[in-house]
Amino acid sequence: ENRHARGEVARDFASPQNARWWNARELCYIRDSGFTMRFYPNYSDNGPIRYVGRVPIYVTTIIVALICLGMLATTMIESAHGQIGYFEFSTTLFYGHGWLWQMFTAMFVNGPDFFFLFGVFFYYWCASEIEQFFGRKTFLLLFGLNLLVGPVVLGLWSLVVGPAEYHGFYEMYVAMFIAYATLYPNLEYLGWVTLKYIAFACLAIACLGYFPENNWQGLAYMLAICGVNFGFVRYVKLGGSVEWGDWAKKLNPFRRRPKFRVVPTDGRPAPRADTGGSVASVDAILDKIARDGFASLTQDERDQLERAREILNKKRH
């Protein structure tokens, strides 16, 4: 089921007519099928929590369900002339009265709108890819950081300018799209434009929407949460650790620093790694595709991917 969701192996990614449609996300079936477990491992952290029938349930699925329920609850509360302000984020109530739950409930306060479902599907598409790529634990850390951005940024804003408030998940799904575009910057659409340029243009247009109303606090929140998502994905994608133990060691001023010494060699060159379809060599090629696109591969690298595909097909048959 995971392979079917990511594309069938039957597509010949080595042929010139199909090569431009291939990207690192679609090529990860190689890693998922025995070469390596780096991108889409079969561990429970990257897979669904459970299945309801044939529907996989991820953390993203639960978040999206809560967003839909929040929209219905918002509509009912406002229709009954209730106080929806209890659930919106307000720096005055959050910091002044200790209404800490507002940090968690603000994103679920959304009114009904024709494009509401489009936003929900868009958020699910981006967030589920992030969750499957990095795993549930890392995704929850990113989601927690997104929840913290509003209180931190608007808290600082209230100290300098004045009270601030926000609600809804608009900035949240824009930021998740930025995270997705950071993960796959060279995905091509329409055959010529890459995702990173689409994301940049969309973010620029989204920022323009704050100018007519002089909503500078909203603009600050948008830029901050998008920056956090961009920086987080770049950091983890480049090999950064998100484990608290690793950060505790780095921040410990009394840690012992490693000592380095030069080890003499006998002058013989180091043995070359096997490039005939080994795990390390295929990993390096897929990393290059994710970073620079399929067109950046040399002929030798394409031949190596073709050999890997043949080995995989033999294993399947």
Salt bridges, closest charged atoms under 4 A:
ASP12 OD1 - ARG309 NE 3.85
GLU26 OE2 - ARG11 NH2 3.67
GLU88 OE2 - HIS167 ND1 3.67
GLU129 OE2 - ARG25 NH1 3.59
GLU243 OE1 - LYS137 NZ 3.10
ASP266 OD2 - ARG268 NE 2.49
ASP283 OD1 - ARG31 NE 3.48
ASP287 OD1 - ARG31 NH2 3.74
ASP287 OD2 - ARG38 NH1 2.86
ASP292 OD2 - ARG291 NE 3.30
GLU301 OE1 - LYS288 NZ 3.13
GLU306 OE2 - ARG309 NH2 2.68
